[in-house]
Amino acid sequence: MSTTTPDLPELARAIKAWGRELGFADVRIADVDLAHAEAGLQAWLDAGYHGEMDYMASHGMKRARPGELVPGTVRAIVARMDYLPMGREEGWREQERTRQSDPGAAVVSVYARGRDYHKVLRNRLQALAEKVKAAVGELGYRVFTDSAPVMELPLAEKAGLGWRGKHTLLLSRDAGSTFFIGEILVDLPLPVDPPTGAHCGACSACIVACPTQAILGPGRLDARRCISYLTIELKGSIPEELRPLIGNRIYGCDDCQLACPWNKFAQRASVPDFDERNGLGEAGMIALFAWDEEEFNRRMEGSPIRRIGHERWLRNLAVGLGNAAGEEGADVAAIVAALRKRAAHPSSLVREHVGWALARHGASLDALEAQG
């Protein structure tokens, strides 16, 4: 803790100004009392909704107690950074829905098409923390971006960055939900910002839109059914009953966000880091399925996608290619040829999903031959 007594209200105003200079769209401050969130976290874990995400349970209730994680913490500086690519058109949601209906398109969640947000936010949060430290002298702090056992969304909600939507994502009246958040836990008793009220009303668009019915009700998400979990967090085989529901979504899923009326206010990024790379906004599944491991690692350098590895990348693409069976406009011959090239892949995980996809097309081809 600093040996001087800074003007805390003035410092809070300066922190918000510095945050905007660093590319954050909004910066707020919250206390770190999350006792109200503990029961909900425990119930979610007890129901097993976290699936294979063991890290969600490994720290117990410390996730809801930032002061135990970083002793001395009394406040959280919470920052928002928008991620829609800088040049994205107003009709981006309609464009995304159109791609979902294209049987050859590889649909990657919008947030994952550019640089890894962990690195982008962490660097800027660290720079913000250093500015605070320069202003006050000694400072106890720690920077987080989806990287430690901290309940980030309840902190952001307390800080007034938005409210938890029925899909469990944070929503802002000014920016929808297309943004990342990060925190700096500090030992300075800065003045806190008030929370905002919830503004979902009777709307249930996100619940209805979920392809796998992972949203069980307002604020209740079974991650084991969520396409983002299935294509990113799940390490093994994707349950067969869920594969047809994934469609051509090969990394993550934006359906609940595309359906949310508040995302008509989604903001473009203030930095170029989240602009699309490697043509991931227009890529086809066959082309991506042809990448070998070296090409995957080279192209995905600096991308959040790289962490799933080439094996799961092929698994996801095989499911998408299988789901093109029977779809109007699908190039069945090219898809089957691509799948057969991976049929003897060294990975049993890849072989299993390729076999499933080929079987789907086998039925489709038989039907076409019968018609001929």
N, C-alpha and C positions, 0 to 999 in steps of 0.2 A: 504494500500500500504506500502511496506517496506520503512523503513527510510534510508536504505543503497541503493547503486546503484549497483546491481549485473551485472556481465558480461553476458548480455542477450544471445548472440550467444553461449557462452559456456554453459549457463544454458539450452538452447534449446537442445543442443547435449546431455547433461546429462539426460534431461527428456526422450529423446528417448531411451537412454541406460537403464534407470530405467524401462521404460515401457516394454522393451524386457525381462528384468529380472523377471518381474511380469507376464509374459505369453502372452503379446500382440505381435502380428505378425508385426505390424507397428504402429507408432505414428507420427502424423503430426500436424502442427499448422496453424490455419487460422485466418484471421480477422473476425469480426462478422457482417459485412455489408451484409445483405441479401435482400436489396431493390429490386434486380433483380428478386427475387423469389415471391414477393408479388402478382403481377398480376396473375401469374399462380395459386397460392393458392386460390385467391379470385374466379377465374373463375371455379376452381374445386369445390369449396364450392357452388357457385351459381348454378352449374349444378346438385347439389344434389348427386354427386358421392360418397360422404362420408357416405351415408345411415344413419344408426342409430348411427354413431360415432360422437355424438354431441360434444364431447370434442375437435374434430378437429376445430370446429367453435366457441367454447365458449370463447376463448381468443382473438378473432379477429386477427389483424395483429401482436399482441405481439409475436406470434409464429415465425415471421420472424424478430423480433427485440430483440435479446438476451440482449442487453444493457438495455432494459426496464424491462425484466424479472429479471435480476440481475444487479442492478445499479452499474456502475463502470466497467463493463465487457468491455474489449477491444480485447481479444483473446479467441479462443477455442482450447484446446488441444484435438485432436480427435484420438481415438485409435481403432484399428481393432483386433478382436480376432476370429480366425478360429474355426469352430465348427464340421467339419466332425469327427466322432469318431476316436480315435487314431489308431485303428487296421483295419480301413475300407480298403477294397481291391480297386485296381485300377479300376475295372469294376463296381463300385458302381452304376453308372447311369443305366447301363443295368440291374442290379439286381433290382433296384427300378421299372423299367418299367415292369419287369417280375412279380413283386408282384401286380402291378396294373391290370394285366390280370388274376390274380388268384381270382375267385369269392368269395372265403372264407377268403382271406387275409384282415386284417385291416391295411390300409395304414395311417401311422402317419408321418407328415412332419419330415424330418431328424432332424431339429433343435430342435424339442420338445421331443426327445426320452431320453434325459439326464436331468441334473439339470436345473433349471430355470436360464436362462442367465441373467436376471435382477440382481439376487443375485451375480452370479459369477463375472460379469463385475463391478458391483457397488463396491464390496469389493476391487477389484484390483485398480479401479480408485481412490477410497478413499486412498488407500495406496500410490499411485503415488502422489496424491495431498499433502499428509503429507510429502513426501520426498521433494517436491518443497518448502513447507512451512518451513521445517527444514533448507533448503538451503538459503532462502531469509529473513526469519523472518516473519513479519506480511504479510498475504496474503489474499486477498479477492477472494473467489472461491465458486463454487457449482458444484457438480457432477451430471451427468445425464446419464441414460441408458433407453431410450424409456419411460421416466417416467414424462416428463414435456412438456409444450408447446414450444418445440424447433424444428426447422426444421433441423433435424439431417443430412439428406442426402445432402442438399445443403451445409452445413458446411463441411461435409466430402469431397464433391466434390471440394470445394474451397481449402481445405487443401492438395489436391492431392492424397487422398486415392484411388481414382478411378473416374469413370464417371457414369452418370445415363444411364442405358441401356434402350432399348425400352419398357421393362416391368416395368420400373421405379425403379428397384433395382439398388444398386450400384455395379459396375463391376470393377474388378482389372485385369490387364494383368497377374499378378503373382498368383492370387488366385480365379479367377472367382467371384462368388457371395455368396459362402457359408461361410459367416462370420457375426459377430455382430459388431456393432459400439457403442461407448459411448464417452461422452465428459466431459471435465472439463472446465467450464467458469472461466476465471481468469482476474485479473486487472493488469497483467504484460504485457507491450508492447513487447512481444517476437517477434523475426523475424519470418515471415510467410513463408510457403512452397508454391511453385507454383502449380497450378492445372495441371492435366494431360488432354490430349485431349481425345475425344471420339473415340472408335475403334469398333463400331458395323458395320459400313459400310452399305452395302445393305442388310445385313442379317435380316430376319424377322422370324427366327425360333421360338422365344418366342411367337410372336403374333399368329402364325399358331397353336402352340401347346396348347394354352389355351383351356381347355375343354368347358368353358362357354362363350368364346369370350368376356372376361372382358377387354382385352387390345384392346381398340378401334382404336388405331394407335400408332405410336412411342411416348412414354411418356404420353399416355392418358389411364388412368385406371379407369373404373367404378367399384369401390369397391363393389357395390351392387350385382354384378355378380360374384365376385371373390370367389372361394371356400374357401380360408382362411377366408374371411369375413363371409361367410355363416355358416361355421362350428365353428368359434371362436367368432366373434364380434356380430353376429345377436342373439338376445335374444329370439325371438319368432319363429314362424313357417317359415320353409324354403319354398320359393315359389315352388309350385308343378311343374311348367314348368322347373325349374332348377334342381330338385331332380335327374332325370335320368342322368344328365350330371355329377353329382358328383362321380358316380361310387362307388368304395370302399374306397374313401378318407375320413376318419372319423375325422381327425384333421389337418387342413391346407392342402396345396397343393404345390408340388415342380415341377410341369410340365414345367413351363417356365424356371426353372433352369436346369432341366434335358435336355432340348432341346438346351440350350445355349452352343455354341462351347467353350466359354472361361472357362467353368467348367471342361474341361479336365485338367486345372491347379489348380483345387480346392485343398486346403491344409488341412492336418489333424490337429486336435487340438493339442496344446502343453500341455494341461492339461486333466486329466481323467474325469473332470466334465461332459463332453458331451458324454461320452460313454453311450450306450443304457442301460436302466433300464427296469425291468419288462418284458423283452422279447418283447418290443414294435417294434422291427425290424422284428419279425417273428410271431407275435400274429395273431390269427384268430378272426373274428368278433363274432362268437358264444361264444367263451370263454370270451371275454371282455364284451359282452352283459349280461353275467351271474353275473357280479360283482354287489353286492348291494352297497348302498351308503357308508356303513362303509368300505367296501373293497376298493372302489374307492378312498375314502379320504386317507386311509392308504397307498395304493400303489402309489398314486400320490402326496404324501407329498414331497415338494421340487421340484415338476415338474411344468412347465408352464401350463400343461393341467388342473391342479386342479382348476384353476380360472374359467373355464366354468361351473363347477359343474356337479353333477351326472345326473341331468335332461337333460341337453343339450348333455352330453355324450351319453345317451341312444337315444336321438333324432337323433344324427348323425349316430349311429350304426344302428338304424332302417332303415334309408335311404339306408345305404350300404347293409344291408341284403335284402331290397326290390329290389335293383338293381342287385342282384344275380339271379333274376328270368330269366329263359331262357338261362342262361350262361352254357356253357359246363363245366362239372366237379363240378357244384354246388350240395351240399348235400341238396336238397330241403326239404326232410322230417325233417332233423335236424333243418334247418333254420325256417321252419314253426312252429315246436314245440317250439323253442326258442322264437319266436315272440308271440305265443299264451300265453306264461307265463307272458308276459308284457301287454297283451291286456286290462287288468283291472287295469293298473297302476294308482295310485292316481293323477298323473299329466295329465291334459288334453293335454298338449303339447306332451308328450310321447305317449299317447293313439292315438292321431291324426296320428302321423308318423308311429306307429305300424300298425294301421288300413290301412294306405296307402300301407305299405309294404306287408301286408297280401293279400290285393286286387291284388297286382302285382303277387304274387305267386298263388293266386286263379285262375287267368287266365292261368298261366303256368300249374298248376295241371290239370285243365279241359282239356287242350290240350293233356297232357300226357295220361289222361284217355281215351280220344277219340282215341288216337293212339293205346291204348291197347285193 
